[in-house]
């Protein structure tokens, strides 16, 4: 639009010369028409773009309010158990199912947003497939899943105990992990995950909440209400504004 405006203004005032514009009109008469059309199209589109940008900003603000309100409710729930969980220990994560060249059919879960009040513990890289991790089990079962990982870690102290337990209880009992992966992720002792579904009720991701311990005290209707409500809001809005 700026280019079209400058071009038309230059022609109006004969810059750099009237002769140049006369020759241009004779040889490329369509150029002036094209310039007018470009200026008109972008002139009409500019207010629409501004309104669209404002609308996206408002939607993002509303979504952030939902997320922070839910995060505050989770903090309150952790504060009333005994012993209370340190605020900086809480982690709220949003996962989206995405396909790639490695997993072209089912895809994998990618963490697109994390809310945490402290920098520690550091979020570790994880892109789980179906059945891997608590979020992967949430995907596989297509339902709410929680696991007392701290209790599991206290019992499975070495690789032999881990392999024996997995052979007896099944792969889902150890979140689909091998021994090395279990050691890497067992520091998050209590993990809760709720599925996010599209308008067609298809699994498109999940929201997870984790702390270092306290699973049995936190496994309550209050926690699930917060996570399920958040999953519903994200499913209706999409992942763009998380």
Helices and strands as residue ranges (DSSP letters): H 2-12, H 18-27, H 29-79, G 87-89, E 91-98, E 108-115, H 133-141, E 145-148, H 149-155, H 159-169, G 171-174, H 179-185, E 190-197, E 203-211, H 215-218, H 221-237
